[in-house]
Amino acid sequence: MKKLIKNISSTSFLFIAMILVNAGNYAINLGLGRFLSPAAFSEASVIATMVLMLSFIAVGIQLSTAKFSAEEKDDAKRNKVVSWFNQKVTHISIAVSLIMVMASPFLKSYLHFESSTSLLIIAVGLPFFFNLSIKRGSLQGTDQFNKLAGSYLIEMSLRLVVTLIALLLLMKSFGLYSTEAVALGFLVSFLTASFFKLEKAEAIISPEKKASISKFILVIGLYELSQIVINNSDVIMAKHFFDAKEAGLYAAIALIGRVVYFGTWTIVTLLFPKVIQRERDGLPHEKLFWTALLMVGLIGILIVAVCFFIPEFIITILFGAEYLQAADLLWIYAVSTTLFACANVFAYYHMSLSNYLPVGITLFMGFLQLILINQFHDSLYQIIQIQLILMSSLLLIMIFYQKIAKQVLDNKFSRKTLIAQQK
């Protein structure tokens, strides 16, 4: 009973901490929108979006570590798995950093940046960022939600303080370098990894375990790729296809609209290991899925309603009058994000049960969005309209898949119960 109370308490703390972290990160971005002109904000927001894209890779690493940590009841075996992850991710992160350094001239040109310095700053921080995701995955998989919450709070606090100081110093002294200040804030926040230590163990696991991990990493890597494309390609492509002011307007709309997704991400974070553990122990878990879906849906509906009835008030308060001409697009973007957030619950639930078809479906929709926006981008509204149609289709497909999968899951659980009774 004490263990249950402690677990509920730590879960509640993580939930509250994530609300604070998301609020803090949004405050930073909203402050940038208030402080900078739409043109300058478009460049700063692209840096934030690129880090967000990389964070989906980090989430994939974190969830993979969490899954295989949760599956191991023996501490020694668990430590070996985590050490193996850490070793491999270190090599991969260094390679990704080098690739980003080499690609910085192209990215600078494609995104119409004044300088590639901010891109190089982010590249330097990547190994620390990915190392942090390993540590978070270990904490998540072992239900150490208090420490997990602490890692998010420290990261956000460092980013907030450093970004503000860097902005004040650089812009006061030189009148520019806002994008570099944002990148510097991210770099220092990635150093959060040094506050959390891993148990030392040999990075040796069985060939069977390696094969199982490799398969899951491939699947979740593809899913996180779909998240990157769906959640971020629109902001990047708007920066490429539109002038700086319009790109800044779109970045502001996207920042407000995506509060649905990031405001509900904690729910998925808590759902993932719990479903894995219940499946491992032969316990029912469908109620967890429906509870998570209901919470995400209600949060999304509330945000959409606010964006529909008082869009001008929201934009004026958060960004200022310079951004008002995009007010009519706000609620439509929020609807699209809500649909995607709900579809996300379906996908993560089935991934935790090793059902990977939703991954392929989401990835297909992501690349279809990329293709359609590349072809049709006459206005900001057209880009949002494409996303609305695709996310509606994605959620409908997920609902249909759930009905089919439920029959399979019910039969599987009945067989497990029968075997347990016979024993």
Secondary structure in CASP SS format (residue, H / E / C, confidence):
PFRMAT SS
TARGET T0000
AUTHOR 0000-0000-0000
METHOD secondary structure of the structure
MODEL  1
M C 1.00
K H 1.00
K H 1.00
L H 1.00
I H 1.00
K H 1.00
N H 1.00
I H 1.00
S H 1.00
S H 1.00
T H 1.00
S H 1.00
F H 1.00
L H 1.00
F H 1.00
I H 1.00
A H 1.00
M H 1.00
I H 1.00
L H 1.00
V H 1.00
N H 1.00
A H 1.00
G H 1.00
N H 1.00
Y H 1.00
A H 1.00
I H 1.00
N H 1.00
L H 1.00
G H 1.00
L H 1.00
G H 1.00
R H 1.00
F H 1.00
L C 1.00
S C 1.00
P H 1.00
A H 1.00
A H 1.00
F H 1.00
S H 1.00
E H 1.00
A H 1.00
S H 1.00
V H 1.00
I H 1.00
A H 1.00
T H 1.00
M H 1.00
V H 1.00
L H 1.00
M H 1.00
L H 1.00
S H 1.00
F H 1.00
I H 1.00
A H 1.00
V H 1.00
G H 1.00
I H 1.00
Q H 1.00
L H 1.00
S H 1.00
T H 1.00
A H 1.00
K H 1.00
F H 1.00
S H 1.00
A H 1.00
E H 1.00
E C 1.00
K C 1.00
D C 1.00
D H 1.00
A H 1.00
K H 1.00
R H 1.00
N H 1.00
K H 1.00
V H 1.00
V H 1.00
S H 1.00
W H 1.00
F H 1.00
N H 1.00
Q H 1.00
K H 1.00
V H 1.00
T H 1.00
H H 1.00
I H 1.00
S H 1.00
I H 1.00
A H 1.00
V H 1.00
S H 1.00
L H 1.00
I H 1.00
M H 1.00
V H 1.00
M H 1.00
A H 1.00
S H 1.00
P H 1.00
F H 1.00
L H 1.00
K H 1.00
S H 1.00
Y H 1.00
L C 1.00
H C 1.00
F C 1.00
E C 1.00
S C 1.00
S C 1.00
T H 1.00
S H 1.00
L H 1.00
L H 1.00
I H 1.00
I H 1.00
A H 1.00
V H 1.00
G H 1.00
L H 1.00
P H 1.00
F H 1.00
F H 1.00
F H 1.00
N H 1.00
L H 1.00
S H 1.00
I H 1.00
K H 1.00
R H 1.00
G H 1.00
S H 1.00
L H 1.00
Q H 1.00
G H 1.00
T C 1.00
D C 1.00
Q C 1.00
F H 1.00
N H 1.00
K H 1.00
L H 1.00
A H 1.00
G H 1.00
S H 1.00
Y H 1.00
L H 1.00
I H 1.00
E H 1.00
M H 1.00
S H 1.00
L H 1.00
R H 1.00
L H 1.00
V H 1.00
V H 1.00
T H 1.00
L H 1.00
I H 1.00
A H 1.00
L H 1.00
L H 1.00
L H 1.00
L H 1.00
M H 1.00
K H 1.00
S H 1.00
F H 1.00
G C 1.00
L C 1.00
Y C 1.00
S H 1.00
T H 1.00
E H 1.00
A H 1.00
V H 1.00
A H 1.00
L H 1.00
G H 1.00
F H 1.00
L H 1.00
V H 1.00
S H 1.00
F H 1.00
L H 1.00
T H 1.00
A H 1.00
S H 1.00
F H 1.00
F C 1.00
K C 1.00
L C 1.00
E C 1.00
K C 1.00
A C 1.00
E C 1.00
A C 1.00
I C 1.00
I C 1.00
S C 1.00
P H 1.00
E H 1.00
K H 1.00
K H 1.00
A H 1.00
S H 1.00
I H 1.00
S H 1.00
K H 1.00
F H 1.00
I H 1.00
L H 1.00
V H 1.00
I H 1.00
G H 1.00
L H 1.00
Y H 1.00
E H 1.00
L H 1.00
S H 1.00
Q H 1.00
I H 1.00
V H 1.00
I H 1.00
N H 1.00
N H 1.00
S H 1.00
D H 1.00
V H 1.00
I H 1.00
M H 1.00
A H 1.00
K H 1.00
H H 1.00
F H 1.00
F C 1.00
D C 1.00
A H 1.00
K H 1.00
E H 1.00
A H 1.00
G H 1.00
L H 1.00
Y H 1.00
A H 1.00
A H 1.00
I H 1.00
A H 1.00
L H 1.00
I H 1.00
G H 1.00
R C 1.00
V H 1.00
V H 1.00
Y H 1.00
F H 1.00
G H 1.00
T H 1.00
W H 1.00
T H 1.00
I H 1.00
V H 1.00
T H 1.00
L H 1.00
L H 1.00
F H 1.00
P H 1.00
K H 1.00
V H 1.00
I H 1.00
Q H 1.00
R H 1.00
E H 1.00
R H 1.00
D C 1.00
G C 1.00
L C 1.00
P C 1.00
H C 1.00
E H 1.00
K H 1.00
L H 1.00
F H 1.00
W H 1.00
T H 1.00
A H 1.00
L H 1.00
L H 1.00
M H 1.00
V H 1.00
G H 1.00
L H 1.00
I H 1.00
G H 1.00
I H 1.00
L H 1.00
I H 1.00
V H 1.00
A H 1.00
V H 1.00
C H 1.00
F H 1.00
F H 1.00
I C 1.00
P H 1.00
E H 1.00
F H 1.00
I H 1.00
I H 1.00
T H 1.00
I H 1.00
L H 1.00
F C 1.00
G C 1.00
A H 1.00
E H 1.00
Y H 1.00
L H 1.00
Q H 1.00
A H 1.00
A H 1.00
D H 1.00
L H 1.00
L H 1.00
W H 1.00
I H 1.00
Y H 1.00
A H 1.00
V H 1.00
S H 1.00
T H 1.00
T H 1.00
L H 1.00
F H 1.00
A H 1.00
C H 1.00
A H 1.00
N H 1.00
V H 1.00
F H 1.00
A H 1.00
Y H 1.00
Y H 1.00
H H 1.00
M H 1.00
S H 1.00
L C 1.00
S C 1.00
N C 1.00
Y C 1.00
L H 1.00
P H 1.00
V H 1.00
G H 1.00
I H 1.00
T H 1.00
L H 1.00
F H 1.00
M H 1.00
G H 1.00
F H 1.00
L H 1.00
Q H 1.00
L H 1.00
I H 1.00
L H 1.00
I H 1.00
N H 1.00
Q H 1.00
F C 1.00
H C 1.00
D C 1.00
S C 1.00
L H 1.00
Y H 1.00
Q H 1.00
I H 1.00
I H 1.00
Q H 1.00
I H 1.00
Q H 1.00
L H 1.00
I H 1.00
L H 1.00
M H 1.00
S H 1.00
S H 1.00
L H 1.00
L H 1.00
L H 1.00
I H 1.00
M H 1.00
I H 1.00
F H 1.00
Y H 1.00
Q H 1.00
K H 1.00
I H 1.00
A H 1.00
K H 1.00
Q H 1.00
V H 1.00
L H 1.00
D H 1.00
N H 1.00
K H 1.00
F H 1.00
S H 1.00
R H 1.00
K H 1.00
T H 1.00
L H 1.00
I H 1.00
A H 1.00
Q H 1.00
Q H 1.00
K C 1.00
END
